[in-house]
Structure formats: structure tokens, C-alpha cells
Amino acid sequence: MNEVYLILGMAVVTFLIRYPMFALAGRVEFPKVLARALRYVPPAVLTAIIVPAVLMPKGTTLNLSYTNAYLVGALVAVAVGWFKRNLLLTIVAGMTAFFGWQILLRM
């Protein structure tokens, strides 16, 4: 029964935190400087999540060697994304490089 209360409590807290933003969405307008700054939040958050995972795949030490398939895949994805500007192609190229590099290292 405690689990039910826990889940209901989490749902209530989540609702109370998010609902005011939806209720005020059409009534409040951010200053242009703040709106421009908020455009950088998603890339900054994604970078903060991805870079440590790529550079420290085991979670303890920095791995900048050629044996780091995460780094190879990320570098290929960055290059393809930079030159082609195609999200699907970037994802496919990065994943192909990642898995292909893992296969090559095991041979």
C-alpha cells in the first residue's frame, strides 16, 4: 500500500510543478534576451549528458584512445552532422561507426 501512496504523491508533485507553466503559457511573454538564452538550454543539457558518456564510457577514467568506440562513433556523428546537416543520416552514421568499430576491435 505504501507504494501506491508513493506513486500518487509523485504524480501530485509532478502535476503541481508543471501545471502552472501550462496555465500561464499564453499570458506571460519572456523578454527577448531570456527567450534567446533559453534556446541554448537543450544543446547544453544534451552536451552535458553525452560528453561524459563518450569520454568516460566505464565511468571512472578518461578514455581518449582508438579503442573507445563511443568516441569514434561520436566523432563520425559530429563530422556527418556538421557537413550534411541531416539528423537521420547523422544518427545512422554515428551508430554504424560505433558498432562497426566494436566489431573491428574484436577481430
Buried (B, 14 or more C-beta within 10 A) or exposed (E): EEEEEEEEEEEEEEEEEEEEEEEEEEEEEEEEEEEEEEEEEEEEEEEEEEEEEBBBBEEEEEBEEEEBBBBBBBBBBEBBBEEEEEEEBBEEBBEBBBEBBBEEEEE
